[in-house]
Amino acid sequence: MYLIEKGSEVSFTVNHSRFIGYALPCADESQLRSRLMEIASAHPTAHHLAFAYRIKTEQGVIAHFNDAGEPSGTAGKPILAHISGFDVINALVAVVRYFGGIKLGAGGLVRAYGGTAKMALEKASLMPYVEYAELKLTIDYPKLQPLTYQVEKAGGEIVSRSFGEKIDVVVRLPAPEAPAINRQFNDAW
């Protein structure tokens, strides 16, 4: 899976209709609504604002699309197909349409909306999605240096340290690395 590291904007014209596509990172549904409002306010005279999104939540991946008044399945569905095809999550892809006076037909709309979404995703900067886990460890003082080294080597970070008789440490690291670090360093649990 991938995340959008840097969003993009593209423009595409078909039979005098102008399509403007956006591929944007979107962490949750609140941010999604905010981004849609920004796009809508930037294009107040547009005829359609079709979109799709995929957001990873604790309950799983939520995916949804909206055809924005276009015939059913001709706008949002092809956008979502490209989001899924690129295996992108926590992303919003929106396509604004300024109608040019010539009807495109169902197939033309699917190609135009889908093509614009694809161009926006291709132009966006994508990065691999890594799921992180937090571990709470209690370690002896001599183990702090080796723990720090192992956590950094695994691509993680030490979030907090509390010094007492022993050291209580909270680390954040890629989930696949967590079991090995936990076995190696957790004295208290």
Legacy VTK file of the C-alpha trace (Angstrom):
# vtk DataFile Version 3.0
C-alpha trace
ASCII
DATASET POLYDATA
POINTS 189 float
0.000 0.000 0.000
1.008 3.593 -0.588
0.314 7.040 0.818
0.326 10.325 -1.073
3.397 12.167 0.178
2.831 15.232 -2.011
-0.499 15.950 -3.693
-1.013 16.916 -7.302
-3.281 18.854 -9.635
-3.755 18.073 -13.336
-5.940 19.426 -16.106
-7.412 17.572 -19.071
-9.794 18.666 -21.862
-12.173 16.425 -23.828
-14.642 17.844 -26.391
-14.502 21.308 -24.803
-15.176 19.931 -21.290
-12.377 20.744 -18.880
-11.486 18.207 -16.188
-9.272 19.201 -13.263
-8.008 16.359 -11.094
-6.624 16.420 -7.571
-4.840 13.616 -5.715
-4.491 14.589 -2.065
-3.465 12.938 1.202
-6.352 12.579 3.606
-5.873 11.129 7.099
-9.529 10.968 8.154
-13.081 11.908 7.174
-12.832 15.327 8.815
-9.833 16.222 6.667
-11.662 14.752 3.668
-14.613 17.129 4.118
-12.238 20.060 4.569
-10.337 19.251 1.367
-13.583 18.836 -0.606
-14.804 22.222 0.631
-11.498 23.815 -0.437
-11.806 22.336 -3.929
-15.471 23.339 -4.216
-14.715 26.915 -3.139
-11.850 27.110 -5.650
-14.276 26.086 -8.451
-17.636 27.709 -7.624
-18.833 27.679 -11.251
-17.905 24.055 -11.997
-20.724 21.783 -13.115
-19.560 18.644 -11.263
-17.171 17.676 -8.457
-16.881 13.894 -8.495
-14.607 12.185 -6.004
-13.534 8.953 -4.368
-11.482 8.136 -1.318
-9.904 5.271 0.627
-9.120 5.778 4.303
-7.602 3.228 6.685
-9.331 3.143 10.065
-9.161 0.793 13.039
-12.203 -0.995 11.574
-10.508 -1.483 8.190
-10.325 0.431 4.928
-13.284 2.688 4.105
-13.802 3.364 0.399
-16.509 5.566 -1.088
-17.244 7.442 -4.296
-19.652 10.146 -5.460
-20.738 10.711 -9.071
-21.772 14.346 -8.385
-24.813 14.282 -10.646
-23.200 12.424 -13.540
-24.912 9.186 -14.650
-24.485 6.446 -12.048
-21.052 4.809 -12.074
-19.526 7.104 -14.718
-17.501 9.459 -12.515
-16.769 8.379 -8.951
-16.493 4.669 -9.666
-13.681 4.997 -12.256
-11.874 7.375 -9.886
-12.091 4.795 -7.085
-10.905 2.083 -9.483
-7.662 4.010 -10.026
-7.169 4.663 -6.314
-7.527 0.912 -5.743
-5.334 0.115 -8.742
-2.530 2.294 -7.414
-3.121 0.666 -3.981
-3.289 4.081 -2.318
-4.872 4.622 1.095
-5.611 7.721 3.156
-6.213 9.499 -0.121
-8.823 11.652 -1.819
-8.985 11.951 -5.589
-11.409 14.586 -6.844
-12.216 15.577 -10.421
-13.879 18.908 -11.221
-15.739 19.180 -14.548
-16.562 22.334 -16.435
-19.128 21.225 -19.055
-18.122 22.263 -22.569
-21.472 21.849 -24.299
-20.872 18.443 -25.901
-22.232 15.316 -24.204
-19.569 12.626 -23.834
-21.803 9.605 -23.272
-21.317 7.053 -20.524
-18.124 5.584 -21.999
-16.640 9.024 -22.612
-17.374 10.102 -19.046
-15.791 6.938 -17.624
-12.658 7.495 -19.730
-12.475 11.224 -18.916
-12.982 10.921 -15.142
-10.875 7.782 -14.874
-8.135 9.218 -17.085
-7.978 12.435 -15.079
-7.779 10.472 -11.822
-4.998 8.312 -13.238
-3.027 11.388 -14.359
-3.411 12.978 -10.917
-2.192 9.817 -9.155
0.728 9.442 -11.566
1.797 13.035 -10.910
1.447 12.731 -7.113
4.441 11.702 -5.055
3.694 8.322 -3.448
5.497 6.628 -0.571
5.086 3.144 0.919
2.601 2.844 3.767
4.136 1.492 6.956
1.954 0.536 9.907
3.509 1.458 13.241
3.167 -0.038 16.708
3.974 1.395 20.121
5.728 -0.664 22.757
6.047 0.112 26.449
9.233 -1.384 27.844
10.898 -1.401 31.240
14.632 -1.941 30.930
17.804 -1.825 32.985
20.109 1.153 32.409
22.792 -0.824 30.474
20.142 -1.825 27.883
19.235 1.760 26.887
22.056 2.157 24.356
21.417 -1.227 22.617
17.656 -0.526 22.593
18.187 2.894 21.036
20.413 1.333 18.368
17.943 -1.488 17.562
14.937 0.851 17.423
16.702 3.281 15.067
17.959 0.377 12.940
14.341 -0.860 12.636
13.169 2.580 11.459
11.544 3.547 14.743
11.977 6.159 17.411
11.934 6.467 21.174
8.841 8.469 22.064
9.448 8.873 25.793
11.745 7.797 28.649
11.097 7.836 32.369
14.071 7.246 34.643
13.691 5.552 38.011
15.031 2.328 39.451
14.690 1.105 35.868
13.879 2.982 32.663
10.300 2.998 31.322
10.523 3.533 27.578
7.853 3.990 24.917
9.023 3.231 21.382
7.243 3.658 18.052
8.422 1.385 15.249
7.186 -0.515 12.180
4.697 -3.145 13.373
6.575 -6.141 11.905
9.652 -5.202 13.983
7.768 -4.883 17.288
7.663 -8.557 18.401
11.436 -9.037 18.096
12.235 -5.805 19.988
9.653 -6.717 22.643
11.183 -10.181 23.175
14.703 -8.826 23.286
14.214 -5.889 25.658
11.039 -6.140 27.727
12.037 -6.983 31.318
8.787 -6.006 33.052
6.066 -7.799 31.130
LINES 1 190
189 0 1 2 3 4 5 6 7 8 9 10 11 12 13 14 15 16 17 18 19 20 21 22 23 24 25 26 27 28 29 30 31 32 33 34 35 36 37 38 39 40 41 42 43 44 45 46 47 48 49 50 51 52 53 54 55 56 57 58 59 60 61 62 63 64 65 66 67 68 69 70 71 72 73 74 75 76 77 78 79 80 81 82 83 84 85 86 87 88 89 90 91 92 93 94 95 96 97 98 99 100 101 102 103 104 105 106 107 108 109 110 111 112 113 114 115 116 117 118 119 120 121 122 123 124 125 126 127 128 129 130 131 132 133 134 135 136 137 138 139 140 141 142 143 144 145 146 147 148 149 150 151 152 153 154 155 156 157 158 159 160 161 162 163 164 165 166 167 168 169 170 171 172 173 174 175 176 177 178 179 180 181 182 183 184 185 186 187 188
